[in-house]
Amino acid sequence: MLIEREKKDYVLMRFAEVMLNYAETANETGNSDIAKGILIEIRERAGILPGADGNYGVVASTREEIREAILAERNIEFAFEGHRFWDLRRLRMLDRLDGTTKHGVEAIAVDENGTELSLSVGRELASSYALTEKDFKYQVLQVPRSGVQSNVLPENYYFFPIQQAVLDRNNQLEQNVGWGGTFDPTLE
């Protein structure tokens, strides 16, 4: 018996990510003009005004400045999509998070008088798509509310540990340095 499943499309990568990846590659291979042009295209596409100089707020000119502009644009373009940590990890810039605190936005359903609704009532209204952005109040909270309040990211976060099940299958593998092993994945 053949059961047909419902087919669903999902976004693997947005066009903006393709453009920003291209900009990063162009910049790192010495084509900074192409990279800057792509940043301008992204900002134009987002509806940002060109400004008097026609550069849509892009003021970077050197390779390093354009690298930072691309990283900043990725942070804006992919806000709340979970890219920031991986971008900083990939570029070996996790130290930028040291000493920072993480914040989140809490949305609380309210009635027309601004009185908070109970969680069960808010959930029921949300489930029936009866709420819009005006039906909420928002507050910024530090995350987590208790426990570690300041980020400290050690060097070993650049290379995660090899799973024990993988190590058990091959006795020639060594665990990464920083995770109880002797293998240096940087190959230095």
Buried (B, 14 or more C-beta within 10 A) or exposed (E): EEEEEEEEEEEEEEEBBEBBBBBBEBBBEEBBEBBBBBBBEBBEEEEEEEEEEEBBEBEBEEBEBBBEBBBEBBEEBBEEEEBBEEBBBEEEEBEEBEEEEEEEEEBEBBEEEEEEBEEEEBEEBBEEEEBEEEBBEEEEEEEEEEEEEEEEBEEEEBBEBBEEEEBEEEEEEEBBBBEEBEBEBEEE
